[in-house]
Amino acid sequence: MSAGVRAVGVDVGGTFTDLVWTDGVDLRTLKVPSTRSQEEGFLRGLEALSTVGLDRLVHGSTVATNALLEGAWAETALLVTDGTRDVLEIGRQARPALYDLQAVPPAPIVPRTLRFEIPERLDARGRVVRPLDEPAVRAVARALPASVRSVAVALLFSFLDGHHERRVAELLRAEGVELPITLSCEVLPEVREYERTSTTVVSAALRPVVAGYLERLCAGLAARGGNCPLLLMDSAGGVLSPADACRRAAGLLLSGPAAGVQGARTVAAAAGISDAITLDMGGTSTDVGLVLEGQAQLSSAQLIAGRPVRLPMVDVHTIGAGGGSIAWVDAGGALRVGPRSAGASPGPACYGSGGAEATVTDAQLILGRLPADRPLGGLEALSRARAERALAKVAAQLDMPVPATAWGVLEIAEAAMERAVRIISVERGHDPRGLALVAFGGAGPLHGVSLARKLGIARVLVPAHAGVLSALGLTAADLVCTFVRSLVTSWSRLSPKLLAGVWDEFEREAHARLAAAGVAHRGIRAQAAADVRYQGQGHELTVACSTPVITHADIALLAERFHAAHEAAYGFATPEAPLELVSLRLTARGLVAKAPLPEAPRIASGDLLVERRSVHFGPDFALETPVFRRTALPAGRTLEGPCVVEGEESTCLLPPGSRAEVDAIGNLLVEVGTWTR
């Protein structure tokens, strides 16, 4: 960790593409509108930032997510065990919406006509019951339509022994199939055939999309003379090479949110905060995550676009509430906000780019939280007149004044955020009142303190570069390898030799991969974990283990940790009940050199006070409020609410009763306090 490491993080969001350049002493930021072809915005921003001589170039992308949400994946064929052709449609018993009898699940990515059954069978212990029918595989290879661009293979119990799947790939290649082939035994060697098949299919369908994007991006980088290798943030908060990202395309689905949590974790650690809720509010959505004991919390599965993807991912909950979320009145006359967004184009009405519908940003402008007469965050001056016209249409439907309507828009948006925070904290067994809130993204700092008060949270951290924190998080990412293997074994049959053997194998593979990427042995950190459940349960909890090499005493300690985790998650534990081990996991992190966060100035740089303006703190209540320039604030400066702090890429609102101090690296550490009118 030293100054002189020159790194750029590029985070492509739904509205803006954010760029951060840092060498540990200086830091430059840039926001440019996102483009339909993501590589265009990426390259345009990199050119505008005038970057030369880079040591690290790390990218957070939404290309995989957008393809899945929009159905723009590659046509894919699926090879399965004879008799399991319809597993994608059978799925689980859970309905998409519990009380909606008309709800229809999303159509399978692979239509039935492109699902091929292969005669073969392993039993539940991985033993061959029926040998692989090789002529049948060769026949499928010859029958593949010319339109197919990717192939997925998901055979029964291949997580126990993948030799049938690997042989299928060999036979397809022997028959001249040159398409990417994705094997479930490599993507997800875990129990549960539906989730394993779904994850494999998602990854296979996204591979050509991701590969095409990265080919265009790398060609563009080469054309501009860049010789710094490109890395991509994956959903678990680590970084991958372009080749690995193509092979594990589904691992990019939460690339952007993972970068935000990584950035929040980094600045929180620098501020001495180890336990926090992260609130990343951008133009299109808000992502809420959890950091405990200095580590981003991971989940083993997510439902994305209605499709289960069972891979290690940063545990985030996303809602359609961002600065560009559109306010509207439903058929019952109720005010609603989102999930539809104005996006980057045409954007909120106040941008003057053609948008005519009222958004959260328009409401903030009307209530005085944003300036109406000067550029902010790389935008042209915002138009209060356009914002008023847009909100007046909504206000007329509600028969309410425009300021009260604007206040209602913000309250509804914050109610959605409050629910999201409770899902990520209370529903995970954690009391938000004992955590700090890290508010970032272009719009997060405008809502952070108000939201914290509603949740009973005492401290809010607003990072120095809150509006581009995800891009900053990219520059601080390490290389990460994750491994998993299902065993499904009763607790009484566990032995230290069995567990240590699997974890040792994981560690050897992790060290080989990370060494190939240039990470020294001393820079590798490994964390073992196990999926455990009570016998008879349908789902398990992931419990961290102190060390991969364990004794019988460590097995007993693992059981105690599971009971405690079950108590925290569900409110009860049954220590006398028999346990079952489902899977073993290992996360290996390769630490890479990165620049420290630049320090804030020790003395004020220029005028602190920009102006005083009327700011609403209620539907019909406003105060004359000072507005300070964020970049001029020195370390150690304290601010008393009410005030507005305007940064280059985000604005922070401190309501009455709150108090903030600027720390050594420019973060605002806010004591939320209380206030009654």
Secondary structure, 3 states (H helix, E strand, C coil): CCCCCCEEEEEECCCEEEEEEECCCCEEEEEEECCCCHHHHHHHHHHHHCCCCCCEEEEECCHHHHHHHHCCCCCEEEEEECCCCCHHHHCCCCCCCCCCCCCCCCCCCCCHHHEEEECCEECCCCCEEECCCHHHHHHHHHHCCCCCCEEEEECCCCCCCCHHHHHHHHHHHHCCCCCCEEEHHHHCCCCCHHHHHHHHHHHHHHHHHHHHHHHHHHHHHHHCCCCCCEEEECCCCCEECHHHHHHCHHHHCCHHHHHHHHHHHHHHHHCCCCCEEEEEECCCCEEEEEEECCEECEECCEEECCEEECCCEECEEEECCCCCEEEEECCCCCEEEEEEECCCCCCCHHHCCCCCCCEHHHHHHHCCCCCCCCCCCCCCCCCHHHHHHHHHHHHHHHCCCHHHHHHHHHHHHHHHHHHHHHHHCHHHCCCHHHCEEEEECCCHHHHHHHHHHHHCCCEEEECCCHHHHHHHHHHCCCEEEEEEEEEEEEHHHCCHHHHHHHHHHHHHHHHHHHHHCCCCHHHEEEEEEEEEEECCCCCCEEEEECCCCCCHHHHHHHHHHHHHHHHHHHCCCCCCCCEEEEEEEEEEEECCCCCCCCCCCCCCCCCCEEEEEEEEEECCEEEEEEEEEHHHCCCCCEEECCEEEECCCCEEEECCCCEEEECCCCCEEEECCCCCC
